[in-house]
Amino acid sequence: MRIFRINSIIWAIIIWASIVGTSSAKIEGVNIFNHNKYNIETIRIGNITYISLTDFNRLINSRLKWDPFSATATIDAGETIIKITMYSPYVIVGDKVYNLIYRSVFQDGALFVPLKEFVDLSNNILSGELIYYPDRKRLDYLPRLYNILDLNSEQKTNGYLITIFLSKTLKYDYILTDEGWLNITIYGGKVDTSKMVRYDLKPAVKSILAYQFEKSAQLSFRLKNRKASITINSRENPDRITVSINTSTNASLSAIPTWRKNKIELIVIDPGHGGQDDGAVGRKYHTKEKDVALDISKRLAKILKKKGLRVELTREKDVFIPLGERTKFANRIGADLFVSIHANASPKASPRGSETFFLARAKNDEARAVAALENSAIRFEETDNSAFNKKDDLSFILMDIVQNEYLKESSDLSETIQRHIKRNVDIPDRGIDQAGFYVLNNAFMPAVLVETAFISNPKEEKLLRKSSFRQKMAEGIAAGILDFKQKYQYSGKK
C-alpha cells in the first residue's frame, strides 16, 4: 500500500506539472574550487525556474542519497545535511525546517527544486557561495567572500536568543563593556559589515555595529538591558554562535554614551561626479567640478595617510560611479567616516563661500537647490531612476531614518570640518546645513558632503584652479576630520 501511495504521488506531480506547463533548458555550472564545468538541467513551470537536484549535487561535489520509501533526497555536503521531500516545499537542515515556498517537482525521473530559493537557502549553510547569473545562464560555486552569514533573534520566556550563522566553525571570544556593548570577536571571520548593521534585533538589541579586521571580524551589540545575564555557545549543523540574553532582572540601560568607536581609522573620500558627469562647469574658464573634486580628494587622502589613517577613494580617476554605489563601497569595507567632495554652483554668479552638509530634510530652498544639483548625477545611471525622480522632502526624511544613529555625529563632523576650512582659506564661511543628498543615503557611518567653493563664481573658479588653494582646502578638511577623530575615538575613559 505504501509503494502504491508513493507512486500515486509521483504520478500526481507529473500530471500537475503537465497541466501548468513546463519547458526545459540547460545552464552551465562552474565549480571554482575544482575548476570543473557541468551541464545543469532546469525546467520552468509558470514563472518559476527549477534546478535538477542531481546536477546541483554534482556542482557542489557532495553526496546525494534517495530513499524511495520516504520519497526523500538527502544531500551530505560534509559540513551539513540537507533533506528534501518530494512534493513538499519544506527542507530540513540539521534540526531546523525551512520553507522554500514552492514545492519540489518530480519530472522525467529526476527531482527538481526552485532554483532561486534553493540557492538562497544553500548560501546560508554551505561553506562555498553560489551565484546565479540568469542572463548568462550560469551558476557558479566559489569560495565564500563572507563566512559570517546571517543574524536572527528570537524571544524566549526569560529573555532573547540571538543566533550568528556561520559557514564553518570559527573560534571567538567576547567582552561586555560597562556601557552595555557586547563585543564578539570572531577569529578568521569575514563579514559583510553593511548587511549586519541593517538587522533589526529589537527589543533585545538597540543597535549593531560590524567591523572587518585583517584576521578577525567583530560584531558589537548595544544591549537594551545592561544587567542581563549573557551566555554564549558554539553550535553545529548548521554552524552558529548563540547568545542567550536572560532579562529577568528587567533593569534597563541608562546614560548611553554618544556614538564612539575604539578606533576611527578608515576614511572613505568620495570625489564628486566623474566620467560623463562633469558636475558644475565654471562660467569663465570652463573648469569642471569633477576635476577639482578629484584633485582635492587626492590631496586630502595624502594628508590623512601621513597622519596614520587608512584612506580609500570611491574613484581615483575620471570615471563615473553611480551615487548609490559610493556609500555601498564605504559600507562594504567597514569605513568609519564618509566625506564627499564637491564644488558648489548657482544660477547667479555672485554667491561665494564654502559650506558643509549632512543628510537630513532640507531646511530652506537654497539647501534644497544644492541637493538637487548634486543629485542630478543620477540621470547618468543606467538603472531605472523613475522612483528617484519622484522623491520629495518627505521621501528624504524616510531615507534618513536609516541614518538616525549617526545624525548628530554627521552634524558634528560637518561643523568641525567647516570650522577648520574657515581657518584655512580666505573665502566666505556659509556654515553647515542639511539636505537630502542621495550620495549620503544609506551610509552606515557619519557622512558629510563638502561644497568647497562656488565654481560658478569667477573669482572662486579662479581660486579652484590654483594648486595652492586646493591644497589649503584639503588641509582644512583633514584638520576637521582629525579633530572629530580625537573627540569621538573611544579612549577607555568613562
Backbone hydrogen bonds, N-H to C=O, Kabsch-Sander energy under -0.5 kcal/mol:
donor,donor_aa,acceptor,acceptor_aa,energy
5,R,1,M,-2.1
6,I,2,R,-2.3
7,N,3,I,-2.7
8,S,4,F,-2.1
9,I,5,R,-1.9
10,I,6,I,-2.4
11,W,7,N,-2.5
12,A,8,S,-2.2
13,I,9,I,-2.3
14,I,10,I,-2.4
15,I,11,W,-2.5
16,W,12,A,-2.6
17,A,13,I,-2.9
18,S,14,I,-2.1
19,I,15,I,-1.7
20,V,16,W,-2.0
21,G,17,A,-1.3
23,S,44,R,-1.2
25,A,42,T,-2.6
27,I,40,I,-2.8
28,E,137,K,-2.6
29,G,38,Y,-3.2
30,V,139,L,-2.3
31,N,36,N,-2.8
32,I,30,V,-0.8
32,I,141,Y,-2.9
33,F,141,Y,-0.7
35,H,31,N,-1.5
36,N,31,N,-0.9
38,Y,29,G,-3.0
40,I,27,I,-3.1
40,I,38,Y,-0.6
41,E,39,N,-0.5
42,T,25,A,-3.4
43,I,50,Y,-1.7
44,R,23,S,-3.0
45,I,48,I,-2.5
46,G,21,G,-0.9
46,G,44,R,-0.6
48,I,45,I,-2.0
50,Y,43,I,-3.4
51,I,113,V,-3.0
52,S,41,E,-2.4
53,L,111,L,-2.9
56,F,52,S,-2.3
57,N,53,L,-2.2
58,R,54,T,-1.7
59,L,55,D,-2.0
60,I,56,F,-1.9
61,N,58,R,-0.8
62,S,57,N,-1.9
63,R,76,D,-1.9
65,K,74,T,-2.4
67,D,72,T,-2.6
71,A,67,D,-1.1
72,T,67,D,-1.6
73,A,84,I,-3.2
74,T,65,K,-2.8
75,I,82,I,-3.0
76,D,63,R,-3.2
76,D,74,T,-0.6
77,A,75,I,-0.9
77,A,80,T,-2.1
79,E,77,A,-1.7
82,I,75,I,-2.5
83,K,92,I,-2.6
84,I,73,A,-3.1
85,T,90,Y,-0.9
86,M,71,A,-2.8
88,S,85,T,-1.3
91,V,98,Y,-2.9
92,I,83,K,-2.2
93,V,91,V,-0.5
93,V,96,K,-2.7
94,G,81,I,-1.0
95,D,237,N,-0.7
96,K,93,V,-2.3
98,Y,91,V,-3.3
100,L,89,P,-3.3
100,L,98,Y,-0.6
102,Y,100,L,-2.0
104,S,88,S,-1.2
105,V,112,F,-3.0
107,Q,105,V,-0.6
107,Q,110,A,-2.9
110,A,107,Q,-1.7
112,F,105,V,-3.7
113,V,51,I,-2.2
115,L,49,T,-2.7
118,F,114,P,-2.4
119,V,115,L,-2.6
120,D,116,K,-2.4
121,L,117,E,-2.0
122,S,118,F,-2.6
123,N,119,V,-2.2
124,N,121,L,-1.6
125,I,122,S,-1.5
126,L,122,S,-2.8
129,E,142,L,-3.2
131,I,140,D,-2.2
133,Y,138,R,-3.2
137,K,133,Y,-1.0
138,R,133,Y,-1.6
139,L,28,E,-3.0
140,D,131,I,-2.7
141,Y,30,V,-2.9
142,L,129,E,-2.6
142,L,140,D,-0.5
144,R,127,S,-0.6
147,N,190,K,-1.4
148,I,190,K,-2.0
149,L,147,N,-0.7
149,L,165,F,-2.4
150,D,165,F,-1.0
152,N,163,T,-1.6
154,E,161,L,-2.3
156,K,159,G,-3.3
159,G,156,K,-0.8
160,Y,245,I,-2.2
161,L,154,E,-2.8
162,I,243,V,-2.8
163,T,152,N,-2.9
164,I,241,I,-3.1
165,F,150,D,-2.4
165,F,163,T,-0.6
166,L,239,D,-2.6
167,S,147,N,-2.1
173,D,185,T,-2.0
175,I,183,N,-1.8
177,T,175,I,-0.6
177,T,181,W,-2.7
180,G,177,T,-1.7
182,L,180,G,-0.5
182,L,221,F,-3.0
183,N,175,I,-2.8
183,N,181,W,-0.8
184,I,182,L,-0.6
184,I,219,L,-2.9
185,T,173,D,-2.6
185,T,183,N,-0.6
186,I,184,I,-0.6
186,I,217,A,-3.2
187,Y,171,K,-2.0
187,Y,185,T,-0.6
188,G,215,K,-2.5
189,G,186,I,-1.8
192,D,148,I,-0.5
193,T,191,V,-1.2
193,T,332,R,-0.5
195,K,192,D,-0.5
196,M,192,D,-2.1
197,V,193,T,-1.6
198,R,195,K,-1.0
199,Y,196,M,-1.5
201,L,199,Y,-0.7
204,A,201,L,-1.0
205,V,201,L,-1.4
206,K,222,R,-3.4
207,S,222,R,-0.7
209,L,220,S,-2.4
211,Y,218,Q,-2.5
213,F,211,Y,-0.6
213,F,216,S,-2.7
217,A,186,I,-2.1
218,Q,211,Y,-2.5
219,L,184,I,-2.3
220,S,209,L,-3.0
220,S,218,Q,-0.5
221,F,182,L,-2.5
221,F,219,L,-0.5
222,R,207,S,-2.7
222,R,220,S,-0.5
223,L,180,G,-2.4
223,L,221,F,-1.0
224,K,204,A,-2.1
226,R,224,K,-0.6
227,K,251,A,-0.6
228,A,225,N,-1.0
229,S,246,N,-2.1
231,T,244,S,-2.1
233,N,242,T,-2.2
235,R,240,R,-3.2
240,R,235,R,-2.1
241,I,164,I,-2.4
242,T,233,N,-2.7
243,V,162,I,-3.2
244,S,231,T,-3.4
244,S,242,T,-0.6
245,I,160,Y,-3.2
245,I,243,V,-0.6
246,N,229,S,-2.9
246,N,244,S,-0.6
247,T,158,N,-2.1
247,T,245,I,-0.8
250,N,247,T,-1.8
252,S,250,N,-0.5
253,L,224,K,-2.4
261,K,488,Y,-1.2
265,E,263,K,-0.7
267,I,265,E,-0.6
267,I,310,R,-2.8
268,V,337,L,-2.5
269,I,267,I,-0.6
269,I,312,E,-2.6
270,D,339,V,-3.2
272,G,270,D,-0.5
272,G,341,I,-2.6
274,G,277,D,-2.8
277,D,274,G,-1.9
278,D,276,Q,-0.9
282,G,287,T,-2.6
283,R,455,I,-0.5
286,H,282,G,-0.5
289,E,280,A,-2.6
290,K,278,D,-2.0
291,D,288,K,-0.7
292,V,288,K,-1.7
293,A,289,E,-2.9
294,L,290,K,-1.6
295,D,291,D,-2.1
296,I,292,V,-2.5
297,S,293,A,-2.1
298,K,294,L,-2.2
299,R,295,D,-1.9
300,L,296,I,-2.6
301,A,297,S,-2.5
302,K,298,K,-2.0
303,I,299,R,-2.0
304,L,300,L,-2.4
305,K,301,A,-2.3
306,K,302,K,-1.7
307,K,303,I,-1.0
308,G,305,K,-1.7
309,L,304,L,-2.2
310,R,265,E,-3.3
312,E,267,I,-2.3
314,T,269,I,-2.0
319,V,317,K,-2.1
325,E,322,P,-0.8
326,R,322,P,-0.8
326,R,323,L,-1.0
327,T,323,L,-0.8
328,K,324,G,-1.2
329,F,325,E,-2.0
330,A,326,R,-1.5
331,N,327,T,-2.8
332,R,328,K,-2.7
333,I,329,F,-1.8
334,G,331,N,-1.1
335,A,330,A,-2.7
336,D,266,L,-3.1
337,L,266,L,-1.2
338,F,446,P,-1.9
339,V,268,V,-2.6
340,S,448,V,-2.6
341,I,270,D,-2.8
342,H,450,V,-2.6
344,N,453,A,-2.2
354,S,428,P,-2.0
355,E,451,E,-2.2
356,T,431,G,-1.6
357,F,449,L,-3.3
358,F,433,D,-1.4
359,L,447,A,-0.5
360,A,358,F,-0.5
360,A,435,A,-1.3
363,K,434,Q,-0.9
368,R,364,N,-2.0
369,A,365,D,-2.1
370,V,366,E,-2.1
371,A,367,A,-2.2
372,A,368,R,-2.3
373,L,369,A,-2.1
374,E,370,V,-2.2
375,N,371,A,-2.9
376,S,372,A,-1.0
377,A,374,E,-1.1
378,I,375,N,-2.2
379,R,376,S,-1.8
380,F,377,A,-2.0
381,E,378,I,-1.6
389,N,385,N,-2.2
390,K,386,S,-0.8
390,K,387,A,-0.7
391,K,388,F,-2.1
396,F,392,D,-1.8
397,I,393,D,-1.8
398,L,394,L,-1.9
399,M,395,S,-2.3
400,D,396,F,-2.1
401,I,397,I,-0.7
401,I,398,L,-0.8
402,V,399,M,-1.0
403,Q,400,D,-1.7
404,N,401,I,-1.4
406,Y,403,Q,-2.4
407,L,404,N,-1.3
410,S,406,Y,-2.9
411,S,407,L,-2.2
412,D,408,K,-2.6
413,L,409,E,-2.7
414,S,410,S,-2.4
415,E,411,S,-2.4
416,T,412,D,-2.7
417,I,413,L,-2.5
418,Q,414,S,-2.6
419,R,415,E,-2.1
420,H,416,T,-1.6
421,I,417,I,-2.3
422,K,418,Q,-2.2
423,R,419,R,-1.3
424,N,420,H,-1.3
425,V,421,I,-2.3
427,I,425,V,-1.3
430,R,354,S,-2.4
430,R,428,P,-0.7
433,D,356,T,-1.9
435,A,358,F,-1.8
437,F,435,A,-1.6
438,Y,436,G,-0.5
440,L,437,F,-1.0
441,N,437,F,-0.6
441,N,438,Y,-1.0
443,A,440,L,-1.3
444,F,442,N,-0.8
445,M,443,A,-1.3
448,V,338,F,-2.2
449,L,357,F,-2.4
450,V,340,S,-3.2
451,E,355,E,-3.3
451,E,449,L,-0.6
452,T,342,H,-2.5
452,T,450,V,-0.9
455,I,344,N,-2.5
455,I,453,A,-0.8
456,S,344,N,-0.6
457,N,454,F,-1.1
461,E,457,N,-3.0
462,K,458,P,-1.8
463,L,459,K,-1.7
464,L,460,E,-2.7
465,R,461,E,-1.0
466,K,463,L,-1.8
470,R,466,K,-2.0
471,Q,467,S,-2.1
472,K,468,S,-2.1
473,M,469,F,-2.5
474,A,470,R,-2.2
475,E,471,Q,-2.4
476,G,472,K,-2.2
477,I,473,M,-2.3
478,A,474,A,-2.5
479,A,475,E,-2.3
480,G,476,G,-1.8
481,I,477,I,-2.2
482,L,478,A,-2.5
483,D,479,A,-2.1
484,F,480,G,-2.3
485,K,481,I,-2.4
486,Q,482,L,-2.0
487,K,483,D,-1.6
488,Y,484,F,-2.6
489,Q,485,K,-2.4
490,Y,261,K,-4.0
